[in-house]
Amino acid sequence: MSNLSVGKLSAPRLQPNDHERLHGLGGALVWFTGLSGAGKSTIANLVDRRLHEGGRHTVHLDGDVVRTGLCADLGFSPGDRKENVRRIGEVGRLFAQTGMLALVAVIAPYEADRAAARARMREGRFVEVFVDAPLSVCEGRDPKGLYARARAGQLRDFTGIDAPYEPPRSPEVHLDSSGGTSAEALADRVITYLRDRGFA
């Protein structure tokens, strides 16, 4: 029988740098923001796949998927949106601390909430990717039929219709996804940014 006292154990906790030495690369939180239909998830999926094929450890936190589990108890009021972003940001931060690249694709309409997620990260470890397409383009795509439902009054507090979207003022990567450039080429721009900064 062991006579070790748990209270006397003093092994130091692993730090982010310890994990990063194992991976050989730094961890970061890469946040794709933009209106519904702008192409956030499509581009994040492409970035995720290419990083994976290159041997990079990643996790992709898609807003729609997270809403079905971690944030299933939340609605779309300003307070619930704030909490949704806070939870996703915290999960992404924890993954990034292990040396992984956490790719988050979520509207996160309020600048203050995205800034709060950034503030929780170490300097230089939050990469904001603004997937920028005007409302008219996003509404024309309407891949999930959400804009049509919002216009018909079936969805309340829908971003871009009866709830605001505050675009980033100075994102690390600004992608024009209005249709002149392929999603693959836009994903390449994100990959290039990450490689230039030693994250990939």
Salt bridges, closest charged atoms under 4 A:
ASP18 OD1 - ARG21 NH2 2.30
GLU20 OE2 - ARG122 NH2 2.70
GLU20 OE2 - ARG125 NH1 2.59
ASP64 OD2 - LYS144 NZ 2.18
ASP73 OD1 - ARG87 NH1 2.80
GLU83 OE2 - ARG86 NH2 2.87
GLU83 OE2 - ARG87 NE 2.82
GLU90 OE1 - ARG93 NH2 2.96
GLU90 OE2 - ARG120 NE 2.83
GLU111 OE1 - ARG169 NE 3.19
ASP113 OD1 - LYS82 NZ 3.32
GLU128 OE2 - ARG114 NE 2.86
GLU128 OE1 - ARG118 NH2 3.61
ASP132 OD2 - HIS174 NE2 2.81
GLU139 OE2 - ARG151 NE 2.71
ASP162 OD2 - ARG156 NH1 3.92
GLU172 OE2 - ARG118 NH1 2.80
ASP188 OD1 - ARG50 NH1 2.17
